[in-house]
Amino acid sequence: MTDTAYDPAAEQPRLTALDTKADTQFPGLVVRKDLVGCVRGNAVVPGYVLEFLLAQYCATDDEATIDAGIESVRNILFQH
């Protein structure tokens, strides 16, 4: 079984034309569902909570901001 931990060095999924259009039309509102599995780890947290946190910290197409947001979400999960 492979580890699903988020690895910034690993290749990110490519955005399709529809993904780009949705991000352009709804800036700050698009949640990348693929990051939920990366952040979850061993945390016993409902998926909708992770999606809410990712929407707060990772709703952008800038990779540096997404990486920082993932770390913020992990810190929040660790603290609570």
Legacy VTK file of the C-alpha trace (Angstrom):
# vtk DataFile Version 3.0
C-alpha trace
ASCII
DATASET POLYDATA
POINTS 80 float
0.000 0.000 0.000
1.396 3.393 -0.885
1.520 6.383 1.413
-0.868 9.170 0.361
1.034 11.925 2.147
1.368 15.147 0.224
4.733 15.480 -1.461
5.366 18.887 -3.054
8.115 17.372 -5.208
5.669 14.857 -6.711
3.930 15.790 -9.914
0.679 17.652 -9.303
-2.432 16.765 -11.280
-2.706 18.940 -14.353
-5.569 21.394 -14.537
-7.975 20.835 -17.402
-9.580 23.623 -19.397
-12.725 23.215 -17.295
-10.700 23.509 -14.065
-9.071 26.690 -15.316
-12.404 28.148 -16.400
-14.034 27.336 -13.036
-11.115 28.926 -11.187
-11.355 32.022 -13.391
-15.127 32.370 -12.992
-15.198 31.583 -9.250
-11.893 32.808 -7.766
-11.345 31.683 -4.207
-14.300 29.284 -4.242
-12.947 26.211 -6.036
-11.809 23.380 -3.744
-9.329 20.853 -5.063
-10.731 17.511 -3.930
-7.448 15.745 -4.650
-5.848 17.588 -1.717
-8.304 16.073 0.777
-6.602 12.697 0.578
-3.194 14.306 0.838
-4.077 16.167 4.019
-6.160 13.492 5.742
-3.344 11.155 6.781
-4.333 9.407 10.023
-6.671 12.177 11.178
-10.184 11.082 12.047
-11.891 14.093 10.496
-14.923 14.165 8.197
-14.194 14.993 4.584
-16.388 18.091 4.650
-14.267 19.557 7.455
-11.109 19.050 5.422
-12.796 20.573 2.373
-13.808 23.607 4.450
-10.250 24.095 5.709
-8.811 23.636 2.234
-11.292 26.188 0.898
-10.075 28.642 3.530
-6.351 28.180 2.898
-5.867 26.579 -0.541
-8.520 28.034 -2.879
-6.080 29.302 -5.497
-4.059 28.013 -8.431
-0.726 29.296 -7.060
1.339 26.261 -6.004
3.315 28.157 -3.331
0.091 29.319 -1.691
-1.332 25.806 -1.864
1.781 24.362 -0.203
1.602 26.962 2.588
-2.132 26.333 2.952
-1.636 22.596 3.289
0.867 23.179 6.066
-1.622 25.498 7.794
-4.361 22.868 7.563
-2.022 20.198 8.944
-1.075 22.481 11.843
-4.756 23.094 12.621
-5.456 19.358 12.594
-2.428 18.702 14.808
-3.512 21.336 17.362
-7.088 20.063 17.585
LINES 1 81
80 0 1 2 3 4 5 6 7 8 9 10 11 12 13 14 15 16 17 18 19 20 21 22 23 24 25 26 27 28 29 30 31 32 33 34 35 36 37 38 39 40 41 42 43 44 45 46 47 48 49 50 51 52 53 54 55 56 57 58 59 60 61 62 63 64 65 66 67 68 69 70 71 72 73 74 75 76 77 78 79
